[in-house]
Amino acid sequence: MLLFALGLLFGDVVGSSSYPRLEAPTIRAQTYFLHNGSEVRALAFFHALAALALLTFITYLQMWLRRLDQRSARLAPVTLAGGGAAATFLLLSALIYRVLAEPAVAHDPALTHALLVFSYLAGGPGIALPLALPIVAGSLTSFRRELLPAWVGWLGSAAVIACVISSGILLGPMNNSSFWYAVLLIAAVLSLVWMFGTSLLLIRRT
């Protein structure tokens, strides 16, 4: 999970200081991608590593569920499907970054704008919505079996609610100042904290 956090923090904190906002003029976005190819390629690399780390965590979580009992084992396929979809979208966002680093792509205004919006969607609701499934599975198990502290279930519940609400960004305006974008950031933080805490607890119990 440390690798997962590193990839996302590099992309969402370090890169956010200069990475074009959704509402940025197309000419500004083009200028960024044309003059910061190495940074964009680094974003792609770290997001790809984060996708691998996320898939590793999801695989471990679903294996843990399978070992508990029959009722928990039923949640394992849901966990793997949701986590696998989230990791796929995270990898897709990495591929989009790499495409945007190509000068021939950045010279096309319409293509640059389309891929910029797509990078936000793939790395935002594309991850948050399917990720709600493994968080639900882990939280329900922690409530029912009491194998994990109660805060894991409550934090997971808050993360799931935020993930579901964040889907409203598909209906609202595509800009970084909207209410839906703020909810999406909250969902990302809650989900990251839940996964990091849960992974540490599972390792200790194992």
Contacts in CASP RR format, 6 or more apart in sequence:
PFRMAT RR
TARGET T0000
AUTHOR 0000-0000-0000
METHOD contacts of the structure
MODEL  1
MLLFALGLLFGDVVGSSSYPRLEAPTIRAQTYFLHNGSEVRALAFFHALA
ALALLTFITYLQMWLRRLDQRSARLAPVTLAGGGAAATFLLLSALIYRVL
AEPAVAHDPALTHALLVFSYLAGGPGIALPLALPIVAGSLTSFRRELLPA
WVGWLGSAAVIACVISSGILLGPMNNSSFWYAVLLIAAVLSLVWMFGTSL
LLIRRT
1 53 0 8 1.000
1 57 0 8 1.000
1 195 0 8 1.000
1 196 0 8 1.000
1 197 0 8 1.000
1 199 0 8 1.000
1 200 0 8 1.000
2 53 0 8 1.000
3 49 0 8 1.000
3 50 0 8 1.000
3 52 0 8 1.000
3 53 0 8 1.000
4 50 0 8 1.000
4 53 0 8 1.000
4 54 0 8 1.000
4 57 0 8 1.000
4 192 0 8 1.000
4 195 0 8 1.000
5 50 0 8 1.000
5 192 0 8 1.000
5 196 0 8 1.000
6 46 0 8 1.000
6 49 0 8 1.000
6 50 0 8 1.000
7 46 0 8 1.000
7 47 0 8 1.000
7 49 0 8 1.000
7 50 0 8 1.000
8 47 0 8 1.000
8 50 0 8 1.000
8 188 0 8 1.000
8 192 0 8 1.000
10 42 0 8 1.000
10 43 0 8 1.000
10 46 0 8 1.000
11 19 0 8 1.000
11 43 0 8 1.000
11 46 0 8 1.000
11 47 0 8 1.000
12 188 0 8 1.000
15 39 0 8 1.000
15 43 0 8 1.000
18 32 0 8 1.000
18 36 0 8 1.000
18 39 0 8 1.000
19 32 0 8 1.000
19 43 0 8 1.000
20 28 0 8 1.000
20 29 0 8 1.000
20 32 0 8 1.000
20 33 0 8 1.000
20 116 0 8 1.000
21 175 0 8 1.000
21 176 0 8 1.000
22 116 0 8 1.000
22 117 0 8 1.000
22 120 0 8 1.000
22 174 0 8 1.000
22 175 0 8 1.000
22 176 0 8 1.000
22 181 0 8 1.000
23 174 0 8 1.000
23 175 0 8 1.000
23 176 0 8 1.000
23 177 0 8 1.000
24 116 0 8 1.000
26 109 0 8 1.000
26 112 0 8 1.000
26 113 0 8 1.000
27 109 0 8 1.000
29 112 0 8 1.000
29 113 0 8 1.000
29 116 0 8 1.000
30 106 0 8 1.000
30 107 0 8 1.000
30 109 0 8 1.000
30 112 0 8 1.000
33 40 0 8 1.000
33 100 0 8 1.000
33 101 0 8 1.000
33 105 0 8 1.000
33 106 0 8 1.000
33 112 0 8 1.000
34 103 0 8 1.000
34 106 0 8 1.000
34 107 0 8 1.000
37 101 0 8 1.000
40 97 0 8 1.000
40 98 0 8 1.000
40 100 0 8 1.000
40 101 0 8 1.000
41 97 0 8 1.000
41 98 0 8 1.000
41 101 0 8 1.000
43 94 0 8 1.000
43 97 0 8 1.000
44 94 0 8 1.000
44 95 0 8 1.000
44 97 0 8 1.000
44 98 0 8 1.000
44 101 0 8 1.000
45 94 0 8 1.000
47 90 0 8 1.000
47 91 0 8 1.000
47 93 0 8 1.000
47 94 0 8 1.000
47 97 0 8 1.000
48 91 0 8 1.000
48 94 0 8 1.000
50 90 0 8 1.000
51 87 0 8 1.000
51 88 0 8 1.000
51 90 0 8 1.000
51 91 0 8 1.000
51 94 0 8 1.000
52 87 0 8 1.000
54 83 0 8 1.000
54 84 0 8 1.000
54 86 0 8 1.000
54 87 0 8 1.000
54 90 0 8 1.000
54 195 0 8 1.000
55 83 0 8 1.000
55 84 0 8 1.000
55 87 0 8 1.000
57 195 0 8 1.000
57 199 0 8 1.000
58 79 0 8 1.000
58 80 0 8 1.000
58 82 0 8 1.000
58 83 0 8 1.000
58 84 0 8 1.000
58 86 0 8 1.000
58 87 0 8 1.000
58 134 0 8 1.000
59 80 0 8 1.000
60 199 0 8 1.000
60 202 0 8 1.000
61 79 0 8 1.000
61 134 0 8 1.000
61 137 0 8 1.000
61 138 0 8 1.000
61 198 0 8 1.000
61 202 0 8 1.000
62 76 0 8 1.000
62 77 0 8 1.000
62 79 0 8 1.000
62 80 0 8 1.000
62 134 0 8 1.000
63 76 0 8 1.000
64 202 0 8 1.000
64 206 0 8 1.000
65 72 0 8 1.000
65 73 0 8 1.000
65 75 0 8 1.000
65 76 0 8 1.000
65 79 0 8 1.000
65 137 0 8 1.000
65 138 0 8 1.000
65 141 0 8 1.000
66 72 0 8 1.000
66 73 0 8 1.000
66 76 0 8 1.000
68 141 0 8 1.000
68 145 0 8 1.000
68 147 0 8 1.000
69 145 0 8 1.000
71 144 0 8 1.000
72 141 0 8 1.000
72 144 0 8 1.000
72 145 0 8 1.000
75 137 0 8 1.000
75 138 0 8 1.000
75 140 0 8 1.000
75 141 0 8 1.000
76 137 0 8 1.000
78 133 0 8 1.000
78 134 0 8 1.000
78 136 0 8 1.000
78 137 0 8 1.000
79 133 0 8 1.000
79 134 0 8 1.000
79 137 0 8 1.000
79 138 0 8 1.000
80 134 0 8 1.000
81 130 0 8 1.000
81 133 0 8 1.000
82 130 0 8 1.000
82 131 0 8 1.000
82 133 0 8 1.000
82 134 0 8 1.000
83 130 0 8 1.000
83 131 0 8 1.000
83 133 0 8 1.000
83 134 0 8 1.000
84 130 0 8 1.000
85 130 0 8 1.000
86 126 0 8 1.000
86 127 0 8 1.000
86 128 0 8 1.000
86 130 0 8 1.000
86 131 0 8 1.000
86 134 0 8 1.000
89 122 0 8 1.000
89 123 0 8 1.000
89 124 0 8 1.000
89 126 0 8 1.000
89 127 0 8 1.000
89 130 0 8 1.000
90 122 0 8 1.000
90 123 0 8 1.000
90 127 0 8 1.000
92 122 0 8 1.000
92 123 0 8 1.000
93 119 0 8 1.000
93 122 0 8 1.000
93 123 0 8 1.000
93 124 0 8 1.000
93 127 0 8 1.000
96 115 0 8 1.000
96 118 0 8 1.000
96 119 0 8 1.000
96 122 0 8 1.000
97 119 0 8 1.000
99 105 0 8 1.000
99 115 0 8 1.000
100 106 0 8 1.000
100 112 0 8 1.000
100 115 0 8 1.000
100 116 0 8 1.000
100 119 0 8 1.000
105 111 0 8 1.000
105 112 0 8 1.000
105 115 0 8 1.000
106 112 0 8 1.000
117 174 0 8 1.000
120 174 0 8 1.000
121 170 0 8 1.000
124 166 0 8 1.000
124 169 0 8 1.000
124 184 0 8 1.000
124 188 0 8 1.000
125 166 0 8 1.000
125 167 0 8 1.000
125 168 0 8 1.000
125 169 0 8 1.000
125 170 0 8 1.000
125 184 0 8 1.000
127 188 0 8 1.000
128 162 0 8 1.000
128 163 0 8 1.000
128 166 0 8 1.000
128 167 0 8 1.000
128 184 0 8 1.000
128 187 0 8 1.000
128 188 0 8 1.000
128 191 0 8 1.000
129 163 0 8 1.000
129 164 0 8 1.000
129 166 0 8 1.000
129 167 0 8 1.000
131 163 0 8 1.000
131 191 0 8 1.000
132 159 0 8 1.000
132 160 0 8 1.000
132 163 0 8 1.000
132 164 0 8 1.000
135 156 0 8 1.000
135 159 0 8 1.000
135 160 0 8 1.000
135 163 0 8 1.000
135 191 0 8 1.000
135 194 0 8 1.000
135 195 0 8 1.000
136 156 0 8 1.000
136 160 0 8 1.000
138 148 0 8 1.000
138 152 0 8 1.000
138 153 0 8 1.000
138 156 0 8 1.000
138 198 0 8 1.000
139 152 0 8 1.000
139 153 0 8 1.000
139 155 0 8 1.000
139 156 0 8 1.000
139 157 0 8 1.000
139 160 0 8 1.000
139 194 0 8 1.000
141 147 0 8 1.000
141 148 0 8 1.000
142 148 0 8 1.000
142 149 0 8 1.000
142 150 0 8 1.000
142 152 0 8 1.000
142 153 0 8 1.000
143 150 0 8 1.000
143 153 0 8 1.000
147 205 0 8 1.000
148 198 0 8 1.000
148 201 0 8 1.000
149 201 0 8 1.000
152 194 0 8 1.000
152 197 0 8 1.000
152 198 0 8 1.000
152 201 0 8 1.000
155 190 0 8 1.000
155 193 0 8 1.000
155 194 0 8 1.000
156 190 0 8 1.000
156 194 0 8 1.000
158 190 0 8 1.000
159 187 0 8 1.000
159 190 0 8 1.000
159 191 0 8 1.000
159 193 0 8 1.000
159 194 0 8 1.000
162 183 0 8 1.000
162 186 0 8 1.000
162 187 0 8 1.000
162 190 0 8 1.000
162 191 0 8 1.000
163 187 0 8 1.000
163 191 0 8 1.000
165 183 0 8 1.000
165 187 0 8 1.000
166 180 0 8 1.000
166 183 0 8 1.000
166 184 0 8 1.000
166 186 0 8 1.000
166 187 0 8 1.000
168 180 0 8 1.000
168 183 0 8 1.000
169 178 0 8 1.000
169 180 0 8 1.000
169 181 0 8 1.000
169 183 0 8 1.000
169 184 0 8 1.000
171 180 0 8 1.000
172 178 0 8 1.000
172 180 0 8 1.000
175 181 0 8 1.000
END
